[in-house]
């Protein structure tokens, strides 16, 4: 059995550092424009949601690997603020 050479991260990084800058692009980003920097303040409340509706919401959230509270919040934002379909 032949001995397998393990990749060496230090050597790989040296090769990258020695490459010309024109091999890499530039990224112009405004950090303040990222969604994670502009999250609205949260307020904890207690609410009662019909059991069958909550079961459906939790199933959708689990299927999409998100929290059910985030799903509820996003749907409410879409209906009441973005689309202005209510009231």
N, C-alpha and C positions, 0 to 999 in steps of 0.2 A: 504494500500500500504506500502510495506516495504522500509525502507531507504537503499539505495545502498551505499556501501562503495566506496569512490573514491580512485584510486591508489595513493600511496604516493611515489613520485620520490625520496625524501630524504631517505626513508626507503629502497627502492629498491637499491639505490646506496650503502648504508651501507652493504647490504647483498652481493653485488658484491665485495666490498672491503674486506670483511671477508672470501671470498672464497680462496682456495689455488691457488698459481700461476700456478700449473700444469694443471689447468682447462682451461687455456688460452694459445694460441699458441704464437709464436714470429713472428715478421714480420721484415725481413731484406730488406730494400729498399734504393736504391741510389737515393736520391731526384733529383740529376742532370740528371738522365736518364729519368725522366718523360717528356712526350711530351710538357707539358705546360711550362717546363723550357728551352726548346730548339727550340722555335718557331723562324723561320727566320724573319728578320726585314721586315716590310711591307713598300711599297712605293705606294703612291697614284698616279694613272694615270687616264686619261680619254680615253675611248675606245668606238667605235661604234660597236654594235652587232646587227645582223639582228633581227627584231622584232619577227619573228616566233621562232627563236632559243632562244631568251631571254624568251619568254613566256613558252617554254618547260622547260628551266632551272629553272625558278621560280616555275613552277608546281612541278617539282621533288624535289626541295629544300623545298617547303612548305609541301609536302607529308611526307618528312623525318625530318621535324622540324629542319632544318639547314638554315643558310643564303645562299642566292644564290651566293654571292661573295666567300664564302668559298668553295662551290661546284665548281665554275669555277676555283678557284685557285688549288684545289686538282686534278681536271681533267687535267689541264695544267701541273702540276708537274708530274703526272703519265705519260703523253705522252712525254714531253720534257726532263725530268730528269731521272725518274726511268726506263722507258722502252726504252728510247732513240730511239723511232720510227720515230722521225722527224729529218731531216737533218743529 
